[in-house]
Amino acid sequence: MQRRWFLGKRAIAALLFCFVLLLYRQACRSQSQTRRPAGEDAFEALLQQHERRYLQHSRNLTRLISQLKAELQRSAVELEEQNQSELEEFLRKQLRRAEIFTGERLPDEFAVLPFETFTLRRVYQLESGLARLPVESLMGQDRRNELNGALEAALHLLNEPQLRDSQQRRVYSPQHFYEGIFRTERDKGTLYDLTFRENSVPDFRRLVFFRPFAPLMKVKEELMDASQILINIIVPLADTVDAFRQFMQHFRMFHKTVICYDETLDESLSRRRMKYRNVTLIRLNEAFSRRRGLDVGARAWKRSNVLLFLCDVNIRFSAEFLNSCRMNTEPGQKVFYPVMFSLYNPEVIYGQHIPSAEDQLVIRKDFGFWKDFDFGTTCQYRSDFINTGGFDVSVKGGATEDVHLYRKFLHSSLMVVRAPSRGLFHVWHPTVCHAHLSSETFKLCLQDKALNQASHSQLGQIIFHQQINNHLHKYKQHNIKS
């Protein structure tokens, strides 16, 4: 019984131990369960803290990127403005360096860069050489694009609407383009001087452009009324009544100052004075001197600052040339030294069938050449002629005295416009080289005489005429035998 009681006690003790162990495990489980949520909250709070930190960093980076973009944009604008300012300054510098507003002092006549004259269909050029022609009718694509670009820019500006436009506003087209001159200075750019005119209107619209190897820049625009610019044509005359009569028949509408050296010639002209209007006759009782006559004629005009055209009686020119004379001169600014087209001896060129004097005025390689070594024909205002000193009285000789006056303008601040003129011709006449001339002048006279006879090809045919005939004769005999 005691043993049964002892076993019961042991069983109760075992049960109590199991119950206590169960209670302990339950307590440990509940304690662990009560700690886990606290660790998760801390971890979640830590994650949220890091997330907020990263979001703030991201916002700071975004704001910094926006600031950098804005600063980069501002820098780009400033850099563009700086580049634009530097470009504009460079273009202004090129514009100042170019010979546009004032002339450049040059050492001699060989340093002058001549212009080329052009119309819608032709370019009149001096650098003929062996391959190029004095007048180029079929321009190359690059030349055509260049001149058309300047012409289109001028038409765009002329036809651009203005604030004060009226219903009677003129509209210009390429057909209103009158004439233009251009030249390229290799270290500066190209200068274009364009003139437009309507047929029924006496005034001209003149635009000047400069392309400094960059986009075209508008330099000047002005309205010129050519009918208000009087031209005084100065002509020295000696023993050439017939030539003067032909000269006067073409140009009655302009004032002419004739310096006469021959008494008989003076009486003959005086009898015809009522026939010729707007003529001033000046008699000089001395040996003929072209320099002296032109100088006296230019100084004789006292009324206003007239535009002078110094020329010779063997010159033929059109009304279009006189308009070019007006447009390319400006008192105190520019003088015009046109290059005339000198005609060859018509007896050599045409043989037995010589056309009329008017029909001979054609610019072709076989008919003549640009006389670019002659400086005797010029358009300039009387004030510029007087201020420069006129002709040098100490110089002797017809050719060198013209060069001396030309060099005076080159050494001044006036711009010298040197360009071929499509309306100015030198008519062939016999040249007499007098023995009393100096060696230099006599040599120039002979050179001028030879150049005015015919072209190289035509002179060659004259010199080798016998050899050519012999060759043709042998050629014909060879064909007959064969």
VOROTOR-648809 format. One record per residue (C-alpha): residue number from 1; residue in one letter; chain; x, y, z negated. Coordinates in steps of 0.02 Angstrom, whole numbers. Example, Ala and Ser with C-alpha at 12.3 -4.5 7.8 and 13.67 -1.06 7.14 Angstrom:
2
- i/aa/ch/u/v/w
- 1/A/A/615/-225/-390
- 2/S/A/684/-53/-357
% end
This chain:
482
- i/aa/ch/u/v/w
- 1/M/A/0/0/0
- 2/Q/A/143/112/-43
- 3/R/A/221/64/123
- 4/R/A/62/109/215
- 5/W/A/57/273/122
- 6/F/A/239/305/168
- 7/L/A/206/268/351
- 8/G/A/55/383/346
- 9/K/A/162/519/274
- 10/R/A/290/495/408
- 11/A/A/157/498/543
- 12/I/A/82/657/469
- 13/A/A/255/733/459
- 14/A/A/288/686/641
- 15/L/A/124/760/694
- 16/L/A/160/920/598
- 17/F/A/332/929/678
- 18/C/A/258/908/851
- 19/F/A/126/1037/810
- 20/V/A/257/1159/746
- 21/L/A/365/1125/901
- 22/L/A/215/1154/1011
- 23/L/A/177/1316/919
- 24/Y/A/360/1371/940
- 25/R/A/362/1334/1124
- 26/Q/A/199/1425/1143
- 27/A/A/270/1574/1049
- 28/C/A/429/1575/1156
- 29/R/A/324/1565/1315
- 30/S/A/212/1707/1261
- 31/Q/A/365/1811/1212
- 32/S/A/447/1783/1380
- 33/Q/A/284/1826/1464
- 34/T/A/272/1987/1365
- 35/R/A/454/2040/1416
- 36/R/A/442/2011/1609
- 37/P/A/326/2155/1651
- 38/A/A/440/2279/1566
- 39/G/A/589/2224/1676
- 40/E/A/487/2236/1836
- 41/D/A/430/2412/1792
- 42/A/A/609/2467/1764
- 43/F/A/662/2389/1929
- 44/E/A/517/2467/2021
- 45/A/A/555/2635/1940
- 46/L/A/737/2617/1993
- 47/L/A/683/2579/2172
- 48/Q/A/568/2729/2174
- 49/Q/A/709/2839/2108
- 50/H/A/826/2780/2246
- 51/E/A/688/2801/2374
- 52/R/A/656/2981/2319
- 53/R/A/843/3014/2325
- 54/Y/A/857/2944/2501
- 55/L/A/703/3040/2558
- 56/Q/A/777/3200/2490
- 57/H/A/943/3163/2575
- 58/S/A/851/3127/2737
- 59/R/A/756/3290/2723
- 60/N/A/920/3382/2690
- 61/L/A/999/3300/2842
- 62/T/A/848/3343/2950
- 63/R/A/855/3523/2891
- 64/L/A/1042/3528/2923
- 65/I/A/1018/3455/3098
- 66/S/A/887/3588/3134
- 67/Q/A/1004/3724/3072
- 68/L/A/1146/3655/3178
- 69/K/A/1032/3647/3331
- 70/A/A/978/3827/3303
- 71/E/A/1157/3882/3278
- 72/L/A/1210/3786/3434
- 73/Q/A/1071/3868/3533
- 74/R/A/1121/4040/3469
- 75/S/A/1302/4003/3512
- 76/A/A/1251/3945/3686
- 77/V/A/1152/4106/3713
- 78/E/A/1294/4211/3647
- 79/L/A/1418/4115/3755
- 80/E/A/1304/4136/3907
- 81/E/A/1285/4321/3871
- 82/Q/A/1473/4335/3848
- 83/N/A/1505/4240/4010
- 84/Q/A/1374/4346/4098
- 85/S/A/1454/4503/4027
- 86/E/A/1626/4444/4081
- 87/L/A/1558/4399/4253
- 88/E/A/1474/4568/4271
- 89/E/A/1633/4654/4215
- 90/F/A/1732/4552/4341
- 91/L/A/1610/4597/4479
- 92/R/A/1615/4780/4430
- 93/K/A/1804/4771/4433
- 94/Q/A/1801/4695/4607
- 95/L/A/1678/4830/4660
- 96/R/A/1793/4967/4595
- 97/R/A/1944/4889/4681
- 98/A/A/1855/4874/4849
- 99/E/A/1861/5021/4969
- 100/I/A/1677/5070/4959
- 101/F/A/1651/5236/4872
- 102/T/A/1824/5310/4897
- 103/G/A/1964/5279/5019
- 104/E/A/2123/5187/4976
- 105/R/A/2290/5270/5007
- 106/L/A/2376/5172/5145
- 107/P/A/2555/5185/5209
- 108/D/A/2517/5187/5396
- 109/E/A/2391/5146/5532
- 110/F/A/2439/4961/5533
- 111/A/A/2377/4937/5355
- 112/V/A/2197/4981/5398
- 113/L/A/2076/4835/5391
- 114/P/A/1951/4868/5533
- 115/F/A/1766/4830/5524
- 116/E/A/1672/4721/5646
- 117/T/A/1512/4787/5723
- 118/F/A/1360/4674/5745
- 119/T/A/1181/4675/5804
- 120/L/A/1049/4538/5797
- 121/R/A/1132/4442/5939
- 122/R/A/1311/4500/5956
- 123/V/A/1468/4532/5856
- 124/Y/A/1596/4658/5922
- 125/Q/A/1769/4615/5859
- 126/L/A/1947/4677/5878
- 127/E/A/2046/4520/5842
- 128/S/A/2020/4449/6015
- 129/G/A/2181/4350/6038
- 130/L/A/2181/4223/6179
- 131/A/A/2030/4122/6125
- 132/R/A/1909/4252/6056
- 133/L/A/1809/4375/6160
- 134/P/A/1787/4563/6131
- 135/V/A/1602/4531/6105
- 136/E/A/1541/4366/6032
- 137/S/A/1363/4323/6085
- 138/L/A/1352/4145/6020
- 139/M/A/1406/4157/5840
- 140/G/A/1462/4006/5741
- 141/Q/A/1347/3931/5611
- 142/D/A/1446/3998/5463
- 143/R/A/1456/4173/5535
- 144/R/A/1270/4170/5580
- 145/N/A/1221/4112/5405
- 146/E/A/1330/4245/5324
- 147/L/A/1259/4391/5424
- 148/N/A/1081/4324/5416
- 149/G/A/1097/4313/5226
- 150/A/A/1145/4496/5215
- 151/L/A/1006/4543/5336
- 152/E/A/875/4445/5238
- 153/A/A/930/4525/5075
- 154/A/A/913/4698/5153
- 155/L/A/740/4660/5223
- 156/H/A/684/4591/5055
- 157/L/A/735/4752/4968
- 158/L/A/659/4863/5102
- 159/N/A/492/4772/5096
- 160/E/A/487/4748/4907
- 161/P/A/330/4830/4833
- 162/Q/A/362/4990/4736
- 163/L/A/257/5073/4601
- 164/R/A/216/5224/4709
- 165/D/A/184/5133/4870
- 166/S/A/49/5206/4982
- 167/Q/A/-58/5122/5112
- 168/Q/A/54/5196/5248
- 169/R/A/207/5106/5183
- 170/R/A/324/5043/5319
- 171/V/A/357/4858/5338
- 172/Y/A/527/4815/5411
- 173/S/A/567/4663/5517
- 174/P/A/727/4600/5598
- 175/Q/A/678/4696/5755
- 176/H/A/703/4858/5657
- 177/F/A/885/4815/5625
- 178/Y/A/985/4947/5719
- 179/E/A/1168/4907/5687
- 180/G/A/1287/4847/5553
- 181/I/A/1471/4843/5514
- 182/F/A/1562/4725/5399
- 183/R/A/1737/4676/5346
- 184/T/A/1814/4555/5222
- 185/E/A/1955/4600/5104
- 186/R/A/2028/4432/5058
- 187/D/A/2067/4475/4878
- 188/K/A/1903/4569/4844
- 189/G/A/1754/4521/4950
- 190/T/A/1648/4568/5100
- 191/L/A/1569/4738/5129
- 192/Y/A/1410/4752/5234
- 193/D/A/1342/4919/5295
- 194/L/A/1170/4891/5374
- 195/T/A/1057/5018/5461
- 196/F/A/872/5001/5502
- 197/R/A/761/5112/5608
- 198/E/A/585/5115/5678
- 199/N/A/570/5164/5860
- 200/S/A/455/5311/5830
- 201/V/A/541/5378/5674
- 202/P/A/696/5490/5680
- 203/D/A/765/5437/5511
- 204/F/A/867/5284/5467
- 205/R/A/868/5170/5315
- 206/R/A/1044/5123/5267
- 207/L/A/1092/4989/5141
- 208/V/A/1266/4943/5082
- 209/F/A/1302/4772/5007
- 210/F/A/1458/4698/4933
- 211/R/A/1487/4511/4912
- 212/P/A/1635/4491/4793
- 213/F/A/1652/4306/4832
- 214/A/A/1497/4286/4722
- 215/P/A/1310/4322/4738
- 216/L/A/1268/4473/4846
- 217/M/A/1265/4640/4753
- 218/K/A/1161/4789/4806
- 219/V/A/1273/4941/4805
- 220/K/A/1177/5080/4890
- 221/E/A/1014/5123/4975
- 222/E/A/975/5288/5058
- 223/L/A/861/5369/5186
- 224/M/A/949/5463/5325
- 225/D/A/865/5582/5445
- 226/A/A/983/5577/5593
- 227/S/A/889/5715/5684
- 228/Q/A/945/5841/5552
- 229/I/A/1132/5806/5574
- 230/L/A/1204/5918/5709
- 231/I/A/1355/5853/5807
- 232/N/A/1478/5972/5887
- 233/I/A/1571/5883/6028
- 234/I/A/1746/5956/6050
- 235/V/A/1821/5928/6223
- 236/P/A/1986/6000/6288
- 237/L/A/1982/6028/6476
- 238/A/A/2110/6059/6614
- 239/D/A/2094/6030/6802
- 240/T/A/1950/5907/6784
- 241/V/A/1792/5998/6840
- 242/D/A/1712/5844/6919
- 243/A/A/1743/5737/6765
- 244/F/A/1672/5872/6655
- 245/R/A/1518/5888/6766
- 246/Q/A/1484/5702/6746
- 247/F/A/1514/5718/6561
- 248/M/A/1388/5861/6545
- 249/Q/A/1254/5771/6645
- 250/H/A/1244/5634/6515
- 251/F/A/1248/5738/6357
- 252/R/A/1146/5896/6374
- 253/M/A/1056/5883/6206
- 254/F/A/1208/5906/6093
- 255/H/A/1312/6058/6056
- 256/K/A/1479/6056/6146
- 257/T/A/1634/6160/6121
- 258/V/A/1742/6161/6277
- 259/I/A/1921/6223/6266
- 260/C/A/1974/6278/6440
- 261/Y/A/2158/6300/6491
- 262/D/A/2138/6342/6676
- 263/E/A/2077/6515/6732
- 264/T/A/1996/6451/6892
- 265/L/A/1913/6312/6792
- 266/D/A/1854/6440/6664
- 267/E/A/1771/6545/6801
- 268/S/A/1688/6391/6874
- 269/L/A/1617/6340/6707
- 270/S/A/1563/6517/6667
- 271/R/A/1458/6521/6826
- 272/R/A/1371/6361/6767
- 273/R/A/1354/6416/6586
- 274/M/A/1169/6457/6605
- 275/K/A/1141/6282/6674
- 276/Y/A/1217/6196/6522
- 277/R/A/1134/6235/6357
- 278/N/A/1218/6229/6187
- 279/V/A/1393/6253/6257
- 280/T/A/1532/6360/6183
- 281/L/A/1676/6400/6302
- 282/I/A/1845/6447/6228
- 283/R/A/1982/6509/6345
- 284/L/A/2165/6478/6300
- 285/N/A/2299/6564/6403
- 286/E/A/2436/6438/6371
- 287/A/A/2500/6270/6427
- 288/F/A/2382/6125/6403
- 289/S/A/2392/6042/6233
- 290/R/A/2258/5922/6178
- 291/R/A/2306/5944/5995
- 292/R/A/2298/6133/6008
- 293/G/A/2132/6132/6099
- 294/L/A/2046/6015/5976
- 295/D/A/2114/6112/5828
- 296/V/A/2052/6279/5897
- 297/G/A/1883/6205/5941
- 298/A/A/1857/6130/5768
- 299/R/A/1904/6292/5679
- 300/A/A/1798/6400/5794
- 301/W/A/1635/6340/5717
- 302/K/A/1587/6457/5573
- 303/R/A/1403/6427/5539
- 304/S/A/1395/6267/5435
- 305/N/A/1488/6110/5390
- 306/V/A/1454/6030/5558
- 307/L/A/1495/5851/5606
- 308/L/A/1636/5854/5735
- 309/F/A/1660/5727/5874
- 310/L/A/1835/5747/5946
- 311/C/A/1849/5664/6114
- 312/D/A/1910/5681/6295
- 313/V/A/1820/5714/6456
- 314/N/A/1849/5534/6515
- 315/I/A/1745/5464/6372
- 316/R/A/1569/5396/6399
- 317/F/A/1456/5367/6251
- 318/S/A/1274/5332/6217
- 319/A/A/1149/5409/6098
- 320/E/A/1166/5251/5992
- 321/F/A/1350/5290/5969
- 322/L/A/1310/5466/5907
- 323/N/A/1194/5388/5778
- 324/S/A/1338/5275/5724
- 325/C/A/1444/5432/5714
- 326/R/A/1316/5509/5595
- 327/M/A/1296/5353/5488
- 328/N/A/1480/5315/5464
- 329/T/A/1534/5489/5409
- 330/E/A/1502/5583/5249
- 331/P/A/1580/5749/5197
- 332/G/A/1712/5724/5065
- 333/Q/A/1688/5535/5072
- 334/K/A/1713/5454/5243
- 335/V/A/1781/5486/5417
- 336/F/A/1744/5377/5567
- 337/Y/A/1877/5319/5689
- 338/P/A/1782/5212/5816
- 339/V/A/1874/5092/5930
- 340/M/A/1817/5120/6109
- 341/F/A/1807/4990/6247
- 342/S/A/1931/5042/6382
- 343/L/A/1880/4994/6559
- 344/Y/A/2005/4926/6685
- 345/N/A/2040/4999/6857
- 346/P/A/1877/4968/6953
- 347/E/A/1971/4948/7118
- 348/V/A/2065/4801/7043
- 349/I/A/1914/4725/6956
- 350/Y/A/1780/4746/7090
- 351/G/A/1882/4767/7249
- 352/Q/A/1777/4834/7392
- 353/H/A/1610/4829/7299
- 354/I/A/1625/4951/7154
- 355/P/A/1459/4973/7060
- 356/S/A/1392/5138/6994
- 357/A/A/1473/5221/6844
- 358/E/A/1329/5168/6731
- 359/D/A/1336/4986/6786
- 360/Q/A/1522/4980/6745
- 361/L/A/1489/5011/6559
- 362/V/A/1492/4827/6513
- 363/I/A/1588/4744/6371
- 364/R/A/1670/4590/6444
- 365/K/A/1844/4518/6435
- 366/D/A/1873/4538/6623
- 367/F/A/1812/4718/6625
- 368/G/A/1913/4797/6485
- 369/F/A/1980/4784/6309
- 370/W/A/1961/4862/6137
- 371/K/A/2084/5006/6133
- 372/D/A/2131/4984/5950
- 373/F/A/2297/5076/5968
- 374/D/A/2210/5240/6012
- 375/F/A/2167/5363/5872
- 376/G/A/2114/5515/5974
- 377/T/A/1925/5488/5965
- 378/T/A/1852/5524/5793
- 379/C/A/1697/5584/5700
- 380/Q/A/1727/5689/5545
- 381/Y/A/1653/5838/5458
- 382/R/A/1734/6006/5485
- 383/S/A/1768/6026/5298
- 384/D/A/1868/5864/5296
- 385/F/A/1963/5917/5451
- 386/I/A/2007/6086/5373
- 387/N/A/2048/6016/5200
- 388/T/A/2164/5886/5275
- 389/G/A/2257/6021/5371
- 390/G/A/2199/5977/5547
- 391/F/A/2328/5935/5680
- 392/D/A/2511/5957/5642
- 393/V/A/2575/6097/5755
- 394/S/A/2753/6035/5739
- 395/V/A/2714/5868/5822
- 396/K/A/2740/5858/6009
- 397/G/A/2659/5729/6120
- 398/G/A/2477/5676/6147
- 399/A/A/2484/5504/6067
- 400/T/A/2588/5540/5912
- 401/E/A/2489/5695/5863
- 402/D/A/2329/5591/5848
- 403/V/A/2419/5464/5739
- 404/H/A/2482/5602/5623
- 405/L/A/2305/5664/5591
- 406/Y/A/2247/5485/5565
- 407/R/A/2385/5456/5438
- 408/K/A/2335/5613/5343
- 409/F/A/2165/5534/5311
- 410/L/A/2246/5368/5265
- 411/H/A/2352/5457/5134
- 412/S/A/2201/5549/5064
- 413/S/A/2060/5486/4953
- 414/L/A/1937/5480/5098
- 415/M/A/1879/5315/5165
- 416/V/A/1927/5281/5347
- 417/V/A/1795/5179/5439
- 418/R/A/1879/5091/5584
- 419/A/A/1762/4984/5689
- 420/P/A/1729/4941/5872
- 421/S/A/1585/5039/5946
- 422/R/A/1470/4957/6073
- 423/G/A/1417/5126/6143
- 424/L/A/1588/5208/6169
- 425/F/A/1687/5181/6330
- 426/H/A/1847/5250/6402
- 427/V/A/1829/5268/6591
- 428/W/A/1981/5222/6694
- 429/H/A/2076/5366/6772
- 430/P/A/2252/5381/6847
- 431/T/A/2384/5407/6714
- 432/V/A/2532/5521/6749
- 433/C/A/2683/5501/6637
- 434/H/A/2781/5664/6651
- 435/A/A/2969/5662/6645
- 436/H/A/2979/5801/6514
- 437/L/A/2901/5689/6381
- 438/S/A/3008/5620/6241
- 439/S/A/3073/5442/6256
- 440/E/A/2948/5375/6130
- 441/T/A/2799/5465/6208
- 442/F/A/2853/5417/6385
- 443/K/A/2864/5235/6335
- 444/L/A/2691/5241/6255
- 445/C/A/2623/5322/6412
- 446/L/A/2691/5183/6523
- 447/Q/A/2622/5052/6405
- 448/D/A/2451/5134/6409
- 449/K/A/2458/5144/6599
- 450/A/A/2497/4959/6616
- 451/L/A/2364/4904/6492
- 452/N/A/2228/5002/6580
- 453/Q/A/2253/4923/6752
- 454/A/A/2183/4748/6726
- 455/S/A/2184/4597/6613
- 456/H/A/2333/4479/6599
- 457/S/A/2248/4353/6712
- 458/Q/A/2205/4481/6845
- 459/L/A/2379/4558/6841
- 460/G/A/2451/4384/6858
- 461/Q/A/2346/4354/7013
- 462/I/A/2410/4517/7087
- 463/I/A/2592/4481/7048
- 464/F/A/2586/4300/7108
- 465/H/A/2468/4336/7251
- 466/Q/A/2589/4271/7384
- 467/Q/A/2625/4109/7290
- 468/I/A/2439/4079/7265
- 469/N/A/2406/4104/7451
- 470/N/A/2549/3987/7498
- 471/H/A/2482/3854/7382
- 472/L/A/2307/3870/7452
- 473/H/A/2374/3860/7630
- 474/K/A/2472/3700/7591
- 475/Y/A/2322/3627/7502
- 476/K/A/2209/3658/7652
- 477/Q/A/2337/3581/7772
- 478/H/A/2352/3427/7660
- 479/N/A/2163/3404/7661
- 480/I/A/2157/3421/7851
- 481/K/A/2290/3286/7876
- 482/S/A/2207/3168/7754
% end
